[in-house]
Each structure stands twice: as structure tokens, then as C-alpha cells.
């Protein structure tokens, strides 16, 4: 390895004291986000309480994110979930190749749901994974499109209300309808899967993007209108991909400046499945490494192969830093939430499809938290469906 390559790899090798600083920095910024609007960590209230342990009922769940959409009927019996009907799948009309109206956007989802023949009055959990502001009535206003979608007349509107209208036009009479995103749905799935053994819950998305959510005492949320929301605990969506971690390298800065959102989503750019391959390309080119026909748009799969099979030191350094940062930020969130035993439900290819990640995160997290704290990091099958059903049935 050349001196430049060795120095580059060394720059990505965060020490334990540095990771402790990352942990503490996130904890401080979470506390800022809980007290005021417009902070680096937005800490957005999802207006959902910790659900009862043994929920019963059936919900229609519509799950939309990226360019894919799915729907299923999800049944809970004494808190035990199962997919009763479905799932059925479809593609979102993106609006990129031809104009798509708001009516057409919601109608396509209602048509997908109609394939399940849901009964009248069924509660609906709408897992809507685009930037949105959740309102106290558990609807959501779309802030902006991401992930290749461009349907302008949906922006700024209440997406739950739009879906409700479309369902009625398809002859479906929905009961209560609530909106949440995939991180909060993952969080809710964990409350049912691990209740009894754990009293604190975190939802972690570590895939194409990065985010965390958790339940916190309402009393800790200084910006929360206590007259509007009165339950003792509330789900908080951190939007932690926007965290600006300490110890960014010059190559992190170069990638950020070349991106379409400079200064934003710095944590996501450091360790998410979408950005890490581009970071590898940026650093390799800068130090003169020959990376052949490596194409970052293919995701982290080829990067994992380079690290584990071809023994590419730079690829390995970046993947290890990703895991270390994820561990440090989980620890920071746990510190902000306080004492307790934690169940972390993790979703995403960055965490589960790289065989080095889960062991690395687990080992390091155990060193970054209090020695007497108990924790697990696990996956829950069909987390979006189950969590969305838990959310709406918990409000029934």
C-alpha cells in the first residue's frame, strides 16, 4: 500500500475516545432538537404513544417509499402479528417521465389496497417514507419529494387526507387513518416483539439512508404542546441522517460539496448504503488508486466484495467506520433516553447484508454504554407492516 493510501485509511480509523465524542455530540444535539425547532437533529414528534402490550384487531397497511408500494391486511391477536392477506405490490408513478396528478398518485395506492377487499371501517396505517411533517392528528404534510418522485401538487398537502379520499372513491370505507414513516414503523414493531424483556425501544434504519426513532417521556420534549398531546410517552423521529459528526475527513467534505445538498445529511453521507460507495470513489481518485470499473451506483454490495474478498484496505476502512459511527450514534441516543434496557430493531442492507457490521456494532456498543445496560439489536420480519398496524390499532 502506498503512503497516501495508508494515510487515507488511517484517517477513517476512528479511535475509541473519538467515538465517545461522537456519542456525546449526538446526545447533546438530540437534547437541542427536543427543546426547539430548526435544530440540526429535528427530533420530530410522531404523535404516537407507546402501544399496549397485547393489541387486538386487523388493520389495512399501505407502505410506500422510493418507487415501490405495498399493501396488506395485518392482524394482531394478543399482540402477536400475522399478515392476514397480501402483501400485494405495485410501482409508484414517479412523475419523472410524464406528469402525474395528486389524484392519480393516491388513486394508484387505493387501487392496490382494493385488491385486498378490506372491510368497511377498517383502521389504516399509512407508512409514508418521504420527508413529511406529522401533525397532531397523526396526518402528515409532505415537505418535499425525494427518491426520484416529482408530483408537485402533493407537496404541502395532507397525505393522509388524500389517501382517505382515494380509498372512498374505490368503495373502501376507512376507519381511523394515521401516517408514520418507516423508521417509526420499525420502532413500533419492536415494542410488540420485545415487550417484557426490554423497557426502551429504538428503531434504526441503516440501508440506503440512515435514521433512528425512539419513545421518550413527553415531559422531556420542551417544544411539545402538552395541551395537544397528553400521553406520558411519545414516538420521536430523529431524522438523524442530518447529524454532523465530529472527525469528518477531507474526503467527506469533498463528497458533500459535490452532492446535490451540500451541508445537509452529513451523517448519512458518512455511513449510508447510498453514499459510502461514492465516498470510496472520491477518496480513491484523490489518492490515485486504480479502482477499475467500480460503479458506486450499484450500492455497497460490490464494496463489501472488494473489502472481504479482494482485501481492499480502503473499502474495509470505510465499511468499518460506517459500523463504528452507527454504534456511536445508537449509544448517543441511548444516553439521551436515559437508563433502561434497550431493544433496537434494525432494518436495512447496510446493517444486515454486510457480514462485518452486526458483530462490529454489537461489540462496540457494549463498550460505549453503561456496563449494566442490557440491549439487543435484532430484525423484525415485515417491520413496516407490523409497526404500522401497531400504531393505528394502539389508537383505537
Backbone torsions as a table, in degrees:
resi	resn	phi	psi	omega
1	UNK	NA	137.3	179.2
2	UNK	-70.5	164.0	178.4
3	UNK	-62.5	-39.4	179.0
4	UNK	-62.9	-43.1	-179.9
5	UNK	-66.1	-41.0	179.1
6	UNK	-63.5	-41.6	179.1
7	UNK	-65.7	-37.9	178.9
8	UNK	-63.4	-48.8	179.4
9	UNK	-61.5	-39.1	-179.8
10	UNK	-63.8	-35.2	-179.4
11	UNK	-64.8	-27.3	-180.0
12	UNK	-89.6	-3.2	-176.2
13	UNK	-91.5	87.3	-178.2
14	UNK	-70.3	134.8	178.3
15	UNK	-81.1	167.6	179.1
16	UNK	-62.8	-45.4	176.7
17	UNK	-59.1	-36.9	177.2
18	UNK	-65.0	-39.6	178.6
19	UNK	-65.9	-34.5	174.8
20	UNK	-62.6	-37.9	176.7
21	UNK	-66.3	-39.4	176.1
22	UNK	-61.1	-47.8	177.9
23	UNK	-53.4	-50.8	-174.8
24	UNK	-69.4	-34.6	178.8
25	UNK	-65.4	-42.5	178.8
26	UNK	-65.0	-42.5	179.1
27	UNK	-55.8	-45.5	-179.7
28	UNK	-64.1	-39.7	-176.5
29	UNK	-76.5	-27.5	171.9
30	UNK	-63.8	-44.9	-179.4
31	UNK	-62.0	-36.8	174.8
32	UNK	-63.4	-45.1	-178.6
33	UNK	-66.2	-27.1	177.5
34	UNK	-74.3	-21.5	-174.7
35	UNK	-100.5	-21.9	-175.1
36	UNK	-148.1	157.6	177.4
37	UNK	-81.8	155.4	173.8
38	UNK	78.7	13.6	179.4
39	UNK	-78.5	166.9	179.1
40	UNK	-58.0	-46.8	171.4
41	UNK	-95.4	111.2	-170.7
42	UNK	-70.1	-30.3	179.1
43	UNK	47.2	66.2	-172.6
44	UNK	-83.9	124.2	174.7
45	UNK	-63.5	133.6	176.4
46	UNK	-96.2	-4.6	177.8
47	UNK	57.2	38.4	176.8
48	UNK	-125.3	131.0	178.2
49	UNK	-84.4	166.1	171.4
50	UNK	-62.6	121.1	-174.0
51	UNK	-73.6	160.6	174.8
52	UNK	-61.7	156.8	-174.4
53	UNK	-74.5	-27.3	-175.0
54	UNK	-126.9	72.2	-179.8
55	UNK	-73.6	150.8	175.7
56	UNK	-134.1	143.6	176.3
57	UNK	138.8	178.6	178.9
58	UNK	-127.8	137.4	-179.4
59	UNK	-129.4	148.2	167.9
60	UNK	-88.0	126.3	178.0
61	UNK	-117.5	128.4	173.1
62	UNK	-115.4	123.7	-173.3
63	UNK	-119.1	114.4	-177.5
64	UNK	-130.7	130.1	179.3
65	UNK	-164.9	141.8	-174.3
66	UNK	64.0	-133.5	179.7
67	UNK	-109.0	13.6	-179.4
68	UNK	-114.2	149.3	172.9
69	UNK	-138.5	148.3	-179.6
70	UNK	-139.6	159.3	175.8
71	UNK	-147.1	148.9	178.5
72	UNK	-158.7	156.6	167.0
73	UNK	-95.5	124.1	-175.7
74	UNK	-115.2	127.8	-178.8
75	UNK	-109.5	137.7	172.6
76	UNK	-119.3	129.5	175.7
77	UNK	-127.6	111.2	-174.3
78	UNK	52.0	39.4	177.3
79	UNK	84.6	-8.3	-179.9
80	UNK	-89.1	122.3	-174.8
81	UNK	-94.2	154.6	167.7
82	UNK	-153.7	151.0	173.3
83	UNK	-79.9	111.8	-175.2
84	UNK	-81.1	-42.9	179.6
85	UNK	-142.4	133.5	-179.2
86	UNK	99.4	-160.1	1.5
87	UNK	-79.3	155.2	170.1
88	UNK	-109.9	151.8	-172.4
89	UNK	-130.0	157.1	176.3
90	UNK	-158.0	177.1	178.4
91	UNK	-109.2	139.4	177.3
92	UNK	-77.8	133.4	171.0
93	UNK	-72.7	113.4	-166.9
94	UNK	-80.0	-24.9	-174.5
95	UNK	82.6	3.3	-179.5
96	UNK	-80.4	-41.1	-175.0
97	UNK	-91.0	-27.2	177.3
98	UNK	-154.8	152.5	-176.1
99	UNK	-62.9	140.8	176.3
100	UNK	-127.6	131.1	179.6
101	UNK	-85.6	163.7	175.6
102	UNK	-60.1	-40.1	179.8
103	UNK	-61.0	-42.8	179.2
104	UNK	-67.0	-37.7	179.6
105	UNK	-59.8	-51.3	-178.6
106	UNK	-73.1	-33.0	-179.3
107	UNK	-62.6	-38.6	-178.8
108	UNK	-63.0	-35.0	177.7
109	UNK	-72.7	-38.6	177.9
110	UNK	-66.0	-37.4	177.7
111	UNK	-65.1	-37.8	177.0
112	UNK	-63.8	-44.7	179.5
113	UNK	-63.8	-33.9	-177.8
114	UNK	-64.0	-24.7	177.8
115	UNK	-62.1	-20.3	-177.6
116	UNK	-90.7	-6.6	-178.4
117	UNK	50.8	56.7	-178.0
118	UNK	-69.4	144.4	179.6
119	UNK	-72.7	158.6	178.1
120	UNK	-61.3	141.4	176.6
121	UNK	80.9	7.5	-176.9
122	UNK	-69.9	134.6	174.3
123	UNK	-66.1	147.7	-175.3
124	UNK	-124.5	125.8	170.8
125	UNK	-104.4	118.7	-175.6
126	UNK	-107.4	101.9	179.7
127	UNK	-87.2	101.7	-170.5
128	UNK	-115.7	102.5	-168.2
129	UNK	-103.9	61.1	171.4
130	UNK	-134.0	161.5	-177.4
131	UNK	-59.0	117.3	-176.3
132	UNK	-148.4	150.4	176.9
133	UNK	-99.5	114.3	178.5
134	UNK	-74.5	133.0	-179.6
135	UNK	-100.2	161.3	-175.4
136	UNK	-58.2	-21.9	176.1
137	UNK	-85.0	11.0	178.3
138	UNK	61.6	32.1	163.1
139	UNK	-97.4	-174.8	-179.8
140	UNK	-150.7	138.4	174.9
141	UNK	-100.7	123.5	179.9
142	UNK	-66.6	125.6	-179.9
143	UNK	-86.6	-43.2	-178.6
144	UNK	-166.6	153.4	175.7
145	UNK	-83.6	146.7	170.4
146	UNK	-135.8	-176.9	171.6
147	UNK	60.7	31.3	172.7
148	UNK	84.6	10.0	179.3
149	UNK	-97.1	142.3	178.7
150	UNK	-147.1	85.6	177.7
151	UNK	-127.9	87.1	-166.8
152	UNK	-57.4	-37.0	-172.3
153	UNK	-79.6	5.9	169.9
154	UNK	-90.6	-28.0	-177.4
155	UNK	-59.2	131.2	179.0
156	UNK	85.7	-3.7	-179.3
157	UNK	-100.1	164.7	177.5
158	UNK	-84.0	110.3	-171.7
159	UNK	-72.3	-30.7	177.0
160	UNK	-64.3	-42.1	177.6
161	UNK	-64.2	-38.5	178.1
162	UNK	-63.6	-42.3	178.4
163	UNK	-67.3	-40.7	179.5
164	UNK	-57.6	-46.4	178.3
165	UNK	-59.5	-43.8	-178.2
166	UNK	-65.7	-39.2	178.0
167	UNK	-62.0	-43.6	179.8
168	UNK	-62.8	-38.2	178.0
169	UNK	-64.5	-23.2	177.0
170	UNK	-91.5	6.6	179.3
171	UNK	84.0	11.0	178.2
172	UNK	-97.2	128.8	179.2
173	UNK	-104.5	95.2	-177.2
174	UNK	-75.2	149.0	168.6
175	UNK	-85.2	-133.8	176.6
176	UNK	-61.5	137.8	177.9
177	UNK	-127.5	125.2	179.2
178	UNK	-126.6	154.8	-178.2
179	UNK	-117.8	137.7	175.2
180	UNK	-149.7	168.9	176.8
181	UNK	-106.4	178.4	-172.6
182	UNK	-66.4	-32.6	-179.5
183	UNK	-67.7	-42.7	178.0
184	UNK	-69.0	-37.1	176.3
185	UNK	-62.0	-42.0	177.0
186	UNK	-61.1	-42.7	175.8
187	UNK	-57.4	-48.6	-178.3
188	UNK	-63.2	-36.3	178.3
189	UNK	-60.7	-34.5	-179.6
190	UNK	-70.4	-30.7	-178.3
191	UNK	-65.4	-32.9	177.6
192	UNK	-80.4	-37.8	-175.3
193	UNK	-72.8	-30.1	-171.2
194	UNK	-123.5	7.2	178.1
195	UNK	-60.8	139.6	-178.0
196	UNK	106.8	-48.6	178.2
197	UNK	-88.7	-23.7	-176.0
198	UNK	-134.7	149.2	-179.0
199	UNK	-117.1	-1.3	176.3
200	UNK	-128.8	143.9	-173.0
201	UNK	-135.9	140.3	176.5
202	UNK	-133.1	135.5	169.7
203	UNK	-102.2	129.1	-178.3
204	UNK	-122.8	124.5	168.6
205	UNK	-104.6	119.6	177.9
206	UNK	-135.4	78.3	-178.9
207	UNK	-137.4	-124.9	174.8
208	UNK	-57.7	-39.7	175.0
209	UNK	-117.8	-179.3	-177.8
210	UNK	-134.1	133.7	175.2
211	UNK	-165.7	162.4	174.8
212	UNK	-139.7	154.4	173.8
213	UNK	-143.3	156.1	179.5
214	UNK	-160.8	165.5	174.5
215	UNK	-93.3	130.3	177.7
216	UNK	-127.9	153.1	173.4
217	UNK	-59.5	132.6	-179.2
218	UNK	-57.7	-30.8	-178.9
219	UNK	-62.5	-23.3	-179.8
220	UNK	-81.6	-11.2	-173.7
221	UNK	-95.0	91.1	-175.5
222	UNK	-60.5	-32.1	-176.8
223	UNK	-85.0	-4.2	-176.7
224	UNK	-78.5	131.0	175.3
225	UNK	-75.5	103.8	-174.6
226	UNK	-68.0	-18.8	176.5
227	UNK	-77.6	-27.1	179.5
228	UNK	-83.4	-38.8	-177.8
229	UNK	-125.6	121.2	-171.4
230	UNK	-120.5	-0.1	177.9
231	UNK	-67.8	151.7	-175.8
232	UNK	-68.5	-24.7	178.2
233	UNK	-130.9	156.3	-177.4
234	UNK	-144.6	143.1	175.0
235	UNK	-75.9	131.7	179.6
236	UNK	-119.9	125.7	175.4
237	UNK	-94.8	109.5	-174.2
238	UNK	-67.0	-34.5	-164.5
239	UNK	54.0	52.4	-172.0
240	UNK	-74.6	-8.2	175.5
241	UNK	-61.7	-19.3	-179.4
242	UNK	-87.4	-1.7	176.5
243	UNK	-58.4	135.5	176.7
244	UNK	-101.7	94.5	-174.5
245	UNK	-72.1	146.9	172.2
246	UNK	-63.3	163.1	172.7
247	UNK	69.5	30.2	171.7
248	UNK	-66.9	145.3	179.8
249	UNK	-92.3	172.3	177.9
250	UNK	-65.0	-27.4	179.4
251	UNK	-73.9	-32.1	171.2
252	UNK	-61.5	-42.5	179.5
253	UNK	-65.1	-39.9	179.4
254	UNK	-63.6	-43.2	178.3
255	UNK	-63.2	-43.5	-179.6
256	UNK	-60.4	-45.5	-177.1
257	UNK	-67.8	-27.0	179.2
258	UNK	-85.2	-7.7	-176.0
259	UNK	-80.0	173.2	178.6
260	UNK	-87.6	2.5	177.4
261	UNK	-141.6	62.8	-177.4
262	UNK	-54.5	137.7	178.5
263	UNK	85.4	-8.5	-178.9
264	UNK	-110.7	155.2	172.9
265	UNK	54.2	43.2	-175.7
266	UNK	-66.8	-36.2	177.9
267	UNK	-67.2	-42.5	177.9
268	UNK	-60.2	-38.7	179.9
269	UNK	-70.0	-20.4	-179.7
270	UNK	-85.9	-26.3	-170.8
271	UNK	-146.7	6.8	-178.1
272	UNK	-86.6	161.0	-178.5
273	UNK	-63.1	-28.9	178.3
274	UNK	-74.9	-44.5	-169.0
275	UNK	-89.1	-29.9	-174.9
276	UNK	-57.9	-40.7	176.3
277	UNK	-62.0	-35.0	177.0
278	UNK	-70.2	-33.8	176.1
279	UNK	-65.6	-40.3	176.1
280	UNK	-59.3	-47.4	179.7
281	UNK	-61.6	-42.5	-179.5
282	UNK	-61.6	-49.2	-178.0
283	UNK	-67.9	-42.6	-178.0
284	UNK	-61.7	-44.5	179.7
285	UNK	-64.3	-39.1	-176.9
286	UNK	-66.1	-34.4	-178.4
287	UNK	-97.9	4.8	173.4
288	UNK	81.9	23.6	176.5
289	UNK	-77.9	140.7	174.8
290	UNK	-85.8	112.0	-179.3
291	UNK	-108.8	14.3	173.4
292	UNK	57.9	-131.5	-177.2
293	UNK	-98.2	25.0	178.8
294	UNK	-56.4	130.5	-178.0
295	UNK	-123.1	109.4	-174.5
296	UNK	-64.7	-21.0	-178.4
297	UNK	-66.9	-13.8	179.6
298	UNK	-79.8	-2.7	176.3
299	UNK	88.1	-166.5	-172.8
300	UNK	-84.7	-9.5	179.5
301	UNK	-53.6	-54.2	177.7
302	UNK	-61.7	-31.4	179.4
303	UNK	-68.7	-39.6	176.2
304	UNK	-62.1	-41.4	177.3
305	UNK	-61.1	-45.0	178.4
306	UNK	-59.0	-41.6	-176.3
307	UNK	-71.6	-45.6	-169.7
308	UNK	-92.9	-29.3	-178.2
309	UNK	-103.2	-38.0	-178.9
310	UNK	-98.0	-1.3	176.6
311	UNK	55.7	42.3	176.1
312	UNK	-76.1	113.1	-173.6
313	UNK	-66.1	-36.2	179.9
314	UNK	-68.8	-44.4	177.6
315	UNK	-59.1	-43.8	-179.6
316	UNK	-64.6	-40.8	-179.6
317	UNK	-62.6	-40.3	-179.4
318	UNK	-69.5	-40.8	179.5
319	UNK	-67.3	-39.2	177.7
320	UNK	-66.3	-40.8	179.1
321	UNK	-63.4	-38.1	177.4
322	UNK	-56.9	-48.7	179.5
323	UNK	-63.9	-39.9	179.9
324	UNK	-64.9	-41.5	178.7
325	UNK	-66.2	-39.8	177.6
326	UNK	-61.5	-44.7	178.4
327	UNK	-60.8	-44.5	-177.7
328	UNK	-65.0	-36.4	-179.3
329	UNK	-76.7	-33.6	171.8
330	UNK	-59.9	-44.6	179.0
331	UNK	-61.7	-38.3	177.9
332	UNK	-64.4	-39.8	177.8
333	UNK	-67.6	-42.5	177.5
334	UNK	-60.4	-40.0	178.9
335	UNK	-63.6	-40.7	179.3
336	UNK	-67.5	-30.9	-178.0
337	UNK	-81.1	-23.6	177.1
338	UNK	97.0	-171.3	-174.2
339	UNK	-65.2	152.2	177.5
340	UNK	150.0	174.4	175.5
341	UNK	-104.5	129.0	-165.6
342	UNK	-109.5	132.1	166.9
343	UNK	-106.1	116.9	177.5
344	UNK	-104.5	118.5	175.4
345	UNK	-97.1	116.9	-175.4
346	UNK	-106.9	133.5	175.9
347	UNK	-126.8	145.0	171.9
348	UNK	124.1	148.3	-175.9
349	UNK	-69.2	-29.5	179.8
350	UNK	-61.5	-33.7	-178.8
351	UNK	-86.5	-44.7	-168.3
352	UNK	-98.3	-21.6	-176.0
353	UNK	-97.0	-2.2	170.4
354	UNK	-105.0	110.3	-172.7
355	UNK	-63.5	-14.0	178.9
356	UNK	-83.6	-20.1	-167.4
357	UNK	-72.1	-55.1	-174.7
358	UNK	-57.1	-47.9	178.3
359	UNK	-62.4	-39.6	-179.8
360	UNK	-63.7	-49.0	-178.2
361	UNK	-62.7	-43.8	-177.5
362	UNK	-62.6	-47.0	-178.4
363	UNK	-63.8	-44.6	-176.8
364	UNK	-71.0	-39.3	179.5
365	UNK	-60.2	-38.4	179.4
366	UNK	-62.1	-24.9	178.9
367	UNK	-87.9	-20.1	-174.1
368	UNK	-94.1	-8.2	-179.1
369	UNK	-113.2	179.1	179.2
370	UNK	-66.1	140.4	-174.7
371	UNK	-61.4	-23.6	-178.0
372	UNK	-93.7	2.3	179.8
373	UNK	-81.1	134.1	176.5
374	UNK	-98.1	139.3	177.7
375	UNK	-151.7	158.3	170.7
376	UNK	-136.8	148.0	171.2
377	UNK	-122.5	115.3	-171.7
378	UNK	-140.5	165.7	172.1
379	UNK	-103.5	150.9	172.4
380	UNK	-121.9	120.9	-179.2
381	UNK	-62.5	137.9	-179.9
382	UNK	58.1	41.3	-174.6
383	UNK	-59.1	-41.5	-178.9
384	UNK	-62.1	-43.1	179.7
385	UNK	-66.0	-49.4	-175.3
386	UNK	-66.8	-45.3	-179.7
387	UNK	-63.4	-39.0	179.0
388	UNK	-66.6	-39.2	176.8
389	UNK	-65.9	-41.9	177.1
390	UNK	-60.2	-39.3	-177.3
391	UNK	-62.9	-50.4	-174.7
392	UNK	-76.5	-36.5	178.9
393	UNK	-70.3	-28.4	177.4
394	UNK	-69.5	-15.6	177.7
395	UNK	-98.9	-4.8	-177.2
396	UNK	-70.4	NA	NA
